[in-house]
């Protein structure tokens, strides 16, 4: 047993810190066994945090670990070996930034599935927990359609077989393309792509296996199509309207806004990215905060995801997403709960991960400043990061 003490403790379940706190972790299971305030109970060893701030590690439920944020086309290389090497480096960077759990939302060559097997065998240290997706699903010629990065399906029957094959190969979630996107030159955010019937088949097959479906859906009517198909999360959702927000609340559909991706492309891409791509990002950014603020007020549950790997959107940027969430009306604590509560619930892992409560894994970060008082505190570069009570960075 290890007891960590003399800290200000934000467990991610409430909206406040607990002062002069301690918590004990079972070194073998990595789970929190007890917590309290004042003088800690005895333990095999103790760690004094000297009044620093402890909070849960972050979830990032929209990542692309094989993508390259420092290249205009979002690609590091074109071989499976290159993709695997860079993906491993990107996972290290995610963890160092405080991200302890990720969901992939489309991966070249199904590299995430191979890396997950290595994780389970203890051969991939210093990487966050991961829910795999394998390749994303798009229509022929649609957003994400590529020989090594996506499955092209053009009927409900093709979708059914492709999803079943993906699960057979080790995918743990499914990503479908309901609309065009910012990074595709020949389509637009308002272009519908996969049909309701096609996406519904993906949902049906996934739910049979207690798996979830994420839909890339930036504009309409694609957002409405994805909601009608019963997907578990709308990714991006820049143009979500009032009717759709109410339907999402009724159905329990989550929204992953990926604000940093849109902002980074518009801000840093000038002179580097194609003019059409900059215009798409800028046009969406003008409307996004209004639409998402309304959705939040209506009661849509937001998760934390950044689309990490898109241009200028590095794997160390997750902490910056929380400041953007506060711009749509959230307090810092509510923004963090998009990660600690909503993201864990979306992924179906809330019994074990997310908040720092007794019985759950001790995945946490240690900060010098109070994150509840100032959302910028989480951007700290030299933070301590722990998985299961063991320090990783």
C-alpha positions as CSV (number, residue, x, y, z in Angstrom):
1,X,0.0,0.0,0.0
2,X,1.1,3.6,-0.8
3,X,-0.6,6.6,0.8
4,X,-0.3,10.0,-0.9
5,X,-1.0,12.8,1.4
6,X,-0.8,16.6,2.0
7,X,-2.6,17.5,-1.2
8,X,-5.6,19.4,-2.4
9,X,-7.8,16.7,-3.9
10,X,-10.3,17.2,-6.8
11,X,-11.9,13.8,-7.4
12,X,-13.8,14.8,-10.6
13,X,-17.2,13.8,-9.1
14,X,-17.8,17.1,-7.3
15,X,-17.1,20.7,-8.1
16,X,-14.6,21.5,-5.3
17,X,-11.3,20.5,-3.8
18,X,-10.8,18.7,-0.6
19,X,-8.1,20.3,1.4
20,X,-5.4,18.5,3.4
21,X,-6.4,15.2,1.8
22,X,-4.8,11.8,1.6
23,X,-5.6,8.6,-0.4
24,X,-4.3,5.1,-0.3
25,X,-3.5,2.9,-3.4
26,X,-3.1,-0.8,-3.5
27,X,0.3,-1.2,-5.3
28,X,-0.7,-4.5,-6.8
29,X,-4.2,-3.7,-8.2
30,X,-3.6,0.0,-8.8
31,X,-7.0,0.9,-7.2
32,X,-7.8,3.4,-4.5
33,X,-8.6,1.6,-1.2
34,X,-9.3,4.6,1.1
35,X,-9.3,8.4,1.3
36,X,-9.7,11.0,3.9
37,X,-8.4,14.2,5.4
38,X,-5.9,15.1,8.1
39,X,-3.3,12.6,9.3
40,X,-3.3,9.6,6.9
41,X,-3.6,6.0,8.0
42,X,-0.5,3.8,8.1
43,X,0.8,2.4,4.8
44,X,3.8,0.5,3.6
45,X,5.1,3.8,2.1
46,X,3.9,7.4,2.0
47,X,4.3,10.2,-0.6
48,X,4.1,13.8,0.5
49,X,2.6,16.1,-2.3
50,X,3.5,19.3,-0.3
51,X,0.1,21.0,-0.8
52,X,0.0,20.5,-4.5
53,X,-3.3,19.7,-6.4
54,X,-4.4,16.2,-7.4
55,X,-7.0,15.6,-10.1
56,X,-8.1,12.7,-12.3
57,X,-6.1,12.0,-15.5
58,X,-7.9,13.1,-18.6
59,X,-10.0,11.2,-21.1
60,X,-9.6,12.0,-24.7
61,X,-12.3,10.2,-26.6
62,X,-11.4,11.4,-30.1
63,X,-7.8,10.7,-31.1
64,X,-5.9,9.7,-34.3
65,X,-2.6,8.3,-33.0
66,X,-1.4,7.5,-36.5
67,X,-1.9,11.0,-37.8
68,X,0.6,13.8,-38.0
69,X,-0.3,17.3,-36.7
70,X,2.8,18.9,-38.1
71,X,2.0,18.0,-41.7
72,X,-0.6,19.7,-43.9
73,X,-2.2,16.4,-44.9
74,X,-2.2,15.0,-41.4
75,X,0.1,12.1,-42.3
76,X,3.5,11.1,-41.0
77,X,4.1,8.4,-43.6
78,X,2.5,5.8,-45.7
79,X,3.7,2.5,-44.3
80,X,2.3,0.4,-41.5
81,X,5.7,0.4,-39.7
82,X,5.9,4.2,-39.8
83,X,2.4,4.5,-38.5
84,X,3.1,2.2,-35.6
85,X,6.3,4.0,-34.5
86,X,4.7,7.4,-34.6
87,X,1.6,6.2,-32.9
88,X,3.6,4.9,-30.0
89,X,5.4,8.3,-29.7
90,X,2.1,10.1,-29.8
91,X,0.7,7.9,-27.0
92,X,3.6,8.8,-24.8
93,X,2.9,12.5,-25.5
94,X,-0.7,12.1,-24.6
95,X,0.1,10.5,-21.3
96,X,2.7,13.1,-20.5
97,X,0.1,15.8,-21.0
98,X,-2.1,14.2,-18.4
99,X,-4.3,12.0,-20.7
100,X,-4.7,8.6,-19.1
101,X,-7.5,7.1,-21.3
102,X,-8.1,7.5,-25.0
103,X,-10.6,6.3,-27.6
104,X,-9.4,6.0,-31.1
105,X,-11.7,7.4,-33.8
106,X,-10.1,5.9,-36.9
107,X,-6.7,4.5,-37.3
108,X,-4.5,3.7,-40.3
109,X,-3.8,0.0,-40.9
110,X,-5.7,-1.0,-37.7
111,X,-2.5,-0.1,-35.9
112,X,-4.3,0.7,-32.6
113,X,-5.5,-2.9,-32.4
114,X,-1.9,-4.3,-32.6
115,X,-0.7,-1.7,-30.1
116,X,-3.5,-2.7,-27.7
117,X,-2.4,-6.3,-27.8
118,X,1.1,-5.1,-26.9
119,X,-0.3,-3.0,-24.0
120,X,-2.1,-6.1,-22.6
121,X,1.1,-8.1,-22.8
122,X,3.0,-5.4,-20.9
123,X,5.2,-4.5,-23.9
124,X,4.1,-0.8,-24.4
125,X,4.9,1.1,-21.2
126,X,4.2,4.8,-20.6
127,X,1.0,4.8,-22.7
128,X,-2.6,5.6,-21.7
129,X,-5.4,3.1,-21.6
130,X,-7.0,2.8,-25.0
131,X,-10.3,1.8,-26.6
132,X,-9.5,0.8,-30.2
133,X,-11.6,1.5,-33.3
134,X,-9.5,0.3,-36.2
135,X,-10.2,1.9,-39.5
136,X,-13.2,4.3,-39.8
137,X,-16.2,3.6,-42.0
138,X,-17.1,5.9,-44.9
139,X,-18.9,5.8,-48.2
140,X,-16.8,5.4,-51.4
141,X,-15.2,8.8,-52.1
142,X,-16.4,10.2,-48.8
143,X,-14.6,11.7,-45.8
144,X,-11.9,9.3,-44.7
145,X,-12.0,7.0,-47.6
146,X,-8.5,5.7,-48.2
147,X,-6.9,2.4,-48.9
148,X,-5.2,2.1,-45.5
149,X,-7.2,4.5,-43.3
150,X,-10.9,3.5,-43.9
151,X,-13.5,1.0,-44.9
152,X,-15.6,2.1,-47.9
153,X,-19.2,0.8,-47.6
154,X,-22.1,1.6,-49.8
155,X,-25.1,-0.4,-48.5
156,X,-26.4,-1.7,-45.2
157,X,-25.3,-5.1,-46.2
158,X,-21.7,-4.0,-46.8
159,X,-21.7,-2.1,-43.5
160,X,-23.0,-5.2,-41.6
161,X,-20.2,-7.4,-42.9
162,X,-17.5,-4.8,-42.5
163,X,-18.4,-4.0,-38.9
164,X,-18.6,-7.7,-38.0
165,X,-15.2,-8.2,-39.6
166,X,-13.8,-5.2,-37.7
167,X,-14.9,-6.7,-34.4
168,X,-13.5,-10.1,-35.4
169,X,-10.1,-8.3,-36.0
170,X,-10.1,-6.6,-32.6
171,X,-11.9,-3.3,-32.8
172,X,-13.6,-2.2,-29.6
173,X,-15.7,0.7,-31.0
174,X,-16.8,1.9,-34.4
175,X,-16.4,5.3,-36.2
176,X,-18.8,6.2,-39.0
177,X,-18.8,9.3,-41.3
178,X,-22.1,11.0,-41.4
179,X,-20.9,14.2,-43.2
180,X,-18.0,15.6,-45.2
181,X,-15.3,17.4,-43.3
182,X,-12.8,20.2,-43.0
183,X,-9.8,18.1,-44.3
184,X,-11.5,16.7,-47.5
185,X,-11.2,18.9,-50.6
186,X,-14.2,17.6,-52.5
187,X,-16.9,17.7,-49.9
188,X,-18.4,20.0,-47.3
189,X,-19.6,19.8,-43.7
190,X,-23.2,20.0,-44.8
191,X,-22.8,17.1,-47.2
192,X,-24.6,14.0,-45.9
193,X,-22.6,10.8,-46.5
194,X,-23.4,7.5,-44.9
195,X,-27.2,7.0,-44.9
196,X,-29.4,6.5,-41.8
197,X,-29.9,2.9,-42.8
198,X,-26.2,2.2,-43.2
199,X,-25.3,3.8,-39.9
200,X,-28.2,2.1,-38.1
201,X,-26.7,-1.3,-39.1
202,X,-23.4,-0.2,-37.5
203,X,-25.2,0.7,-34.4
204,X,-27.2,-2.5,-34.3
205,X,-24.1,-4.7,-34.8
206,X,-22.1,-2.7,-32.2
207,X,-24.8,-2.7,-29.6
208,X,-25.2,-6.5,-30.0
209,X,-21.6,-6.7,-28.7
210,X,-22.1,-3.9,-26.1
211,X,-19.9,-1.6,-28.1
212,X,-20.3,2.0,-29.0
213,X,-20.5,4.0,-32.3
214,X,-19.1,7.5,-32.9
215,X,-20.3,9.5,-35.8
216,X,-18.2,12.2,-37.5
217,X,-21.0,14.7,-38.0
218,X,-20.2,18.4,-38.5
219,X,-23.2,19.8,-40.3
220,X,-26.8,19.1,-41.4
221,X,-28.6,17.0,-42.4
222,X,-25.8,14.5,-41.4
223,X,-26.1,15.3,-37.7
224,X,-29.8,14.6,-37.8
225,X,-29.1,11.4,-39.8
226,X,-26.6,10.1,-37.2
227,X,-28.9,10.9,-34.3
228,X,-31.8,9.1,-36.0
229,X,-29.5,6.1,-36.6
230,X,-28.9,5.8,-32.9
231,X,-25.2,6.5,-32.6
232,X,-23.8,6.9,-29.1
233,X,-21.8,10.1,-29.8
234,X,-21.8,12.9,-32.3
235,X,-18.2,14.0,-33.0
236,X,-17.7,17.7,-33.7
237,X,-21.4,18.6,-34.1
238,X,-20.5,22.2,-35.0
239,X,-24.0,22.9,-36.5
240,X,-26.1,21.1,-34.0
241,X,-29.5,22.8,-33.8
242,X,-32.1,23.1,-31.1
243,X,-34.3,20.2,-32.2
244,X,-31.3,17.9,-32.5
245,X,-30.0,18.9,-29.0
246,X,-33.4,18.0,-27.5
247,X,-33.4,14.6,-29.3
248,X,-29.8,14.0,-28.1
249,X,-30.9,14.6,-24.5
250,X,-33.9,12.3,-24.9
251,X,-31.8,9.5,-26.5
252,X,-28.7,10.0,-24.2
253,X,-26.5,10.8,-27.1
254,X,-23.1,12.5,-26.2
255,X,-21.4,15.3,-28.0
256,X,-17.6,15.5,-28.5
257,X,-17.0,19.1,-29.7
258,X,-13.2,18.9,-30.5
259,X,-13.0,22.7,-30.3
260,X,-9.2,22.8,-30.3
261,X,-9.1,21.1,-33.8
262,X,-11.3,23.7,-35.4
263,X,-9.5,26.6,-33.6
264,X,-6.0,25.4,-34.4
265,X,-6.6,24.9,-38.1
266,X,-8.1,28.4,-38.4
267,X,-5.4,30.1,-36.3
268,X,-2.2,28.3,-37.3
269,X,-2.9,27.0,-40.8
270,X,-2.8,30.3,-42.6
271,X,-0.1,30.2,-45.3
272,X,0.4,26.4,-44.7
273,X,-2.9,24.7,-45.2
274,X,-4.9,25.0,-48.5
275,X,-7.1,28.1,-48.6
276,X,-10.3,26.0,-48.9
277,X,-9.4,24.2,-45.7
278,X,-8.8,27.4,-43.8
279,X,-12.1,28.8,-45.0
280,X,-14.0,25.7,-43.9
281,X,-12.5,26.0,-40.4
282,X,-13.1,29.7,-40.1
283,X,-16.7,29.5,-41.3
284,X,-17.5,26.8,-38.7
285,X,-15.7,28.5,-35.9
286,X,-17.9,31.6,-36.3
287,X,-21.0,29.5,-35.5
288,X,-19.7,26.8,-33.2
289,X,-19.7,28.6,-29.9
290,X,-23.3,29.7,-30.4
291,X,-24.6,26.3,-31.4
292,X,-22.7,24.4,-28.6
293,X,-23.6,26.9,-25.9
294,X,-27.3,26.3,-26.8
295,X,-26.8,22.6,-26.7
296,X,-25.1,22.7,-23.3
297,X,-27.9,24.9,-21.9
298,X,-30.5,22.4,-23.2
299,X,-28.7,19.6,-21.4
300,X,-26.6,17.7,-23.9
301,X,-23.8,15.8,-22.3
302,X,-20.4,16.8,-23.6
303,X,-17.3,14.6,-23.6
304,X,-13.7,15.5,-23.9
305,X,-12.0,14.9,-27.3
306,X,-9.7,16.9,-29.4
307,X,-9.3,15.1,-32.8
308,X,-5.6,14.9,-31.9
309,X,-3.5,14.4,-35.0
310,X,-5.2,16.8,-37.3
311,X,-3.1,19.8,-38.6
312,X,-1.6,21.9,-35.8
313,X,-3.5,19.9,-33.3
314,X,-0.8,18.0,-31.4
315,X,-1.0,15.2,-28.9
316,X,-0.1,17.5,-26.0
317,X,-3.1,19.8,-26.6
318,X,-5.8,18.1,-24.6
319,X,-5.4,20.5,-21.5
320,X,-6.2,23.4,-23.8
321,X,-9.6,22.0,-24.7
322,X,-11.0,22.8,-21.2
323,X,-10.5,26.5,-21.6
324,X,-12.6,26.3,-24.8
325,X,-15.3,24.4,-23.0
326,X,-15.6,27.2,-20.5
327,X,-16.3,29.5,-23.4
328,X,-19.6,27.8,-24.0
329,X,-20.7,28.4,-20.4
330,X,-19.1,25.7,-18.3
331,X,-17.2,26.3,-15.0
332,X,-13.7,24.7,-14.9
333,X,-15.1,21.8,-12.8
334,X,-17.9,21.2,-15.3
335,X,-15.4,21.2,-18.1
336,X,-13.3,18.6,-16.3
337,X,-16.4,16.5,-15.7
338,X,-16.8,16.2,-19.4
339,X,-13.8,14.0,-19.0
340,X,-14.1,12.4,-15.6
341,X,-17.8,11.6,-15.7
342,X,-19.2,11.9,-19.2
343,X,-16.3,10.4,-21.2
344,X,-16.0,7.5,-18.8
345,X,-19.8,6.9,-19.0
346,X,-19.8,7.0,-22.8
347,X,-17.0,4.5,-23.0
348,X,-18.7,2.3,-20.4
349,X,-15.7,2.2,-18.1
350,X,-17.0,4.5,-15.3
351,X,-17.0,1.7,-12.7
352,X,-13.2,1.6,-13.0
353,X,-12.0,4.9,-14.4
354,X,-12.7,8.6,-14.6
355,X,-13.2,9.9,-11.0
356,X,-10.9,9.3,-8.1
357,X,-13.2,7.4,-5.8
358,X,-12.6,4.4,-3.6
359,X,-12.5,1.2,-5.7
360,X,-11.4,2.9,-9.0
361,X,-8.0,3.0,-10.6
362,X,-5.6,5.7,-9.3
363,X,-5.0,7.4,-12.6
364,X,-4.2,11.0,-11.7
365,X,-2.1,14.1,-12.3
366,X,-0.4,16.4,-9.8
367,X,-0.4,20.2,-10.5
368,X,1.2,23.2,-8.8
369,X,-1.8,25.5,-9.2
370,X,-5.5,25.0,-8.4
371,X,-7.4,23.7,-11.5
372,X,-10.8,24.4,-10.0
373,X,-9.9,28.1,-9.6
374,X,-8.1,28.5,-12.9
375,X,-8.5,26.3,-16.0
376,X,-5.1,27.3,-17.2
377,X,-3.5,25.3,-14.3
378,X,-4.0,22.0,-16.2
379,X,-1.7,23.2,-19.1
380,X,1.4,22.8,-16.8
381,X,4.1,21.1,-18.8
382,X,6.1,19.4,-16.0
383,X,3.1,17.9,-14.2
384,X,3.4,14.5,-12.5
385,X,1.3,11.8,-14.1
386,X,0.3,8.4,-12.5
387,X,-1.3,5.3,-13.8
388,X,-2.6,2.9,-11.1
389,X,-0.7,4.8,-8.5
390,X,2.6,4.4,-10.3
391,X,4.3,7.4,-11.6
392,X,4.8,7.5,-15.4
393,X,6.0,11.1,-15.8
